[in-house]
Amino acid sequence: MGVSKASGILGGGWVGRRYRKRGDTPRINRLTPRFTDEELQEVKVAAIAAQMTPTGFCAAAALGAARAGGSPEGGEQLAELQRELFDARVAVNRAGTNLNQAVAALNATGEAPIWLVEAVRRVVEAVRRIDAATFRVHDRLR
């Protein structure tokens, strides 16, 4: 009983499947993980969300866990750290918005608050550090 690719996991077709360059070294080794029906369904749903095949998704997840220190839970910990960093980045950007308001007041009154230059320097440095850390985590999770 075949179902079109557009139907997704029900008929075995994969929505959004695409070729991914795997580098110059061919992958010749194979593992065969085993899943319960429920676990396999979770893998399929996650693979579709990542626009990958279940096999490619499993390979990426296994390599991600191995590179995160050998623990499958390490990827979850990194993902949580990534969410925290993104939240912190949003908070710092909001502080930047407040600084813009201070500059607007400066333009309106002609006088800068004493703290304005230091506040700007701190926000810029914090955003730079958060961006660097966020992208390191993001690169590691890919």
C-alpha positions in Angstrom: 0.0 0.0 0.0 1.9 3.0 -1.2 1.3 6.6 -0.1 2.8 9.6 -1.7 5.9 11.4 -0.3 3.6 14.3 0.6 1.9 12.1 3.1 5.0 11.8 5.2 5.7 9.1 7.7 2.5 7.1 7.2 3.5 5.6 3.9 7.3 5.6 4.4 7.8 8.6 2.1 9.9 11.5 3.4 8.9 15.0 3.1 11.8 17.4 2.4 14.4 14.7 1.8 17.4 16.2 0.1 20.9 15.2 -0.8 23.5 16.2 1.8 27.2 16.5 1.0 29.0 14.0 3.3 32.6 15.1 2.6 35.4 13.4 0.7 35.5 10.2 2.8 32.7 7.7 2.1 30.9 6.2 5.1 31.5 2.5 4.8 30.7 1.4 8.4 27.1 0.6 9.5 25.3 0.3 12.8 21.8 -1.1 13.2 20.0 0.4 16.2 16.8 -1.2 17.3 13.7 0.8 18.4 10.3 0.1 19.9 7.4 1.3 17.7 7.0 4.4 19.8 10.8 5.2 19.7 10.9 4.8 15.9 7.9 7.1 15.5 9.7 9.7 17.6 12.8 9.4 15.4 10.8 9.7 12.2 9.0 12.8 13.5 12.3 14.4 14.5 13.9 13.4 11.2 11.1 15.1 9.2 11.4 18.2 11.3 15.2 18.3 10.6 14.5 17.6 6.9 16.5 14.4 7.1 16.0 10.7 6.6 15.7 8.6 9.8 19.1 7.0 9.1 20.8 10.4 8.5 19.1 11.8 11.6 20.4 8.8 13.7 23.9 9.3 12.4 23.9 13.0 13.1 22.4 12.5 16.6 25.0 9.8 17.4 27.9 11.9 16.2 26.5 14.9 18.1 26.4 12.9 21.3 29.9 11.5 20.8 31.3 14.9 20.1 29.5 16.4 23.1 31.5 14.1 25.4 30.2 10.7 24.7 26.8 10.9 26.5 23.5 11.1 24.6 22.3 13.3 27.4 25.1 15.7 26.6 23.3 16.9 23.5 20.2 17.7 25.6 22.3 19.6 28.0 23.9 21.6 25.2 20.4 22.3 23.7 19.3 23.6 27.1 22.4 25.8 27.3 21.7 27.0 23.8 18.1 28.0 24.8 19.5 29.9 27.9 22.0 31.7 25.7 19.4 32.7 23.2 17.2 34.0 26.1 20.1 35.9 27.5 20.9 37.4 24.1 17.3 38.6 23.8 17.6 40.2 27.2 20.8 42.0 26.3 19.2 43.2 23.0 16.3 44.6 25.1 18.9 46.5 27.1 20.2 47.9 23.9 16.7 49.1 23.1 16.7 51.0 26.4 20.0 52.5 25.4 18.4 53.7 22.2 15.8 55.4 24.3 18.5 57.1 26.4 20.2 58.3 23.1 16.8 59.7 22.0 16.6 61.6 25.3 20.2 62.8 24.7 19.2 64.1 21.2 16.1 65.8 22.7 17.9 67.4 25.6 21.4 67.8 24.4 22.8 66.2 27.6 24.1 62.6 27.9 23.5 60.7 31.1 26.8 60.1 32.9 26.3 56.4 32.7 25.5 56.2 29.0 29.0 55.5 27.5 29.8 52.8 30.0 26.4 51.2 29.6 26.8 51.1 25.9 30.3 49.5 26.2 29.0 46.8 28.6 26.0 45.9 26.4 28.2 45.7 23.2 30.7 43.5 25.0 28.0 41.3 26.5 26.3 40.8 23.1 29.7 39.9 21.5 30.4 37.3 24.2 26.9 35.8 24.1 26.9 35.7 20.3 30.3 33.9 20.3 29.1 31.3 22.9 25.8 30.8 21.2 27.3 30.1 17.9 29.9 27.7 19.4 27.0 25.7 20.9 25.0 25.9 17.7 27.9 24.6 15.6 28.4 21.8 18.0 24.7 20.8 17.9 24.6 20.7 14.1 
